Amino acid sequence: MAKPFALVIEDHEDHTIIFDNALAMAGFETEVVMDGALAQKRLAETVPAVVVLDLHLPKVSGQTLLEQIHSDERLTKTKVVVITADEAVTQNSIEGADLVLIKPVSFSYLRSVMKDFLAHS
């Protein structure tokens, strides 16, 4: 059985390593994209089960990508986990996110959350 696909959209290299490895250990096939324009292209070509999304990206913002995900009928079942360093952001302020986490996010916590997502999808 194929692993579900997770797209990590994050521009900070250290964070991509943590997020990518945590999702892989939670049972996902992963891909990392480090800018918003490339993320738009990949979202048009793929149907991820989960998107891990930073809000502050080069070229195209994470908020724009979140809106794109929710306007694309192919992505209606895609779960979106917003991970941001912006402490002013709350779950209620990010419309369309299934979960909002504030950086720093530990490897073990993210792996646990992703395993729960996998078990309930």
N, C-alpha and C positions, 0 to 999 in steps of 0.2 A: 504494500500500500504506500502510495506517495505521501511524503510529508507535506503539510500545508505550507504555503509560501508566505513569508513575511518580508516586507520592504521597509528597510530602515532609512529614513530620510533625515540626515544629521550632518552638519558641516564641521563639527569638531572631531578631529581624528581619534583622540583618546576615547571619546564617548562612543564613536562608531564601533571600536573594538569591543568595548564592554557590552553594548547593546547587541551586536552581532553574535558574540559568544553566548550571551545569556539566552537569546532566542534559539540558537542552535541547540543548546543544552536542554531547552524546554521542548524540543521536538520539531522545530520549524526548519525548513529550507530558507536561507536568507540571502538577501542582496542589499548592499549598501549603496546609497546615492548621496552625494555630498553637495548638490546644489539644486535649487528649486526648478530651474529650467529642465534639467535632466530628469528630475522627478516627474514633471509633467509628462514628458515623453514616455517614461516607464509606466506611469499610471494609465496611459492611453494604450499601451501594449500588453499589459498584464492584469490579472485579477488577484491581488493579494488577499489572503485571509485576514492578515493584520498589517497595518501600517503604523510604524513607530515614527512620530513626526515631531521635529523641532519647529518652533514657530519662527525663529529668526534665521533665515537662510539667505544665501546670495542669490540674486537674479529674480526669484519668485518667492514670495513669503509663504510660510507654513499655513497661514490663515487662508490665502488664496488656494493653496493645494487642498485644504480641508473642504472648502466650498466646491472645488472641482470634484472631489471624491463623492460628495453628497449629491451632486447634480448628474452624475454618471450612473445610469441604470444598471450597468454591469457590476458596479461596486456597492450595490445596496446591502450586501452581506459582509462587506469589509469592515472589520473593527478598527477603530483609530485610537491609538494611545498617544496623546500629546505629552511630550517631555520637554519642559522648559525651565530656564533659570529665572524667569520672570515671576517673582513671588506674588505679584499683584494679581496674577492669573488664578482663577479658581475654576472648579468644575463647572459652575454655572455660567462663567463668562466665556467659555469656549463652546459655542453651540455646535453640536454634531460630534464632539469627541465622546468616545465611550469611556475614557478614563483620562484624567490629567494628573501627571506626576511632576513634582518640582525637583529640579536638579539640586544637589547631587542625588542620584538614584543608585543604590547599591546593586551590585551584580546579583546577589542572592535574592533580593526582593524582586527585581525585574524578572528573573527566571521563574520565581514562584507565581507571580502575576500572570506571566505568559502560559505557564502550565495550566493555571485555572481557566484562562481564556480558551485553551485548547480543549480542556475537559468539558466546557460548557458550549462548545460550538457544534 
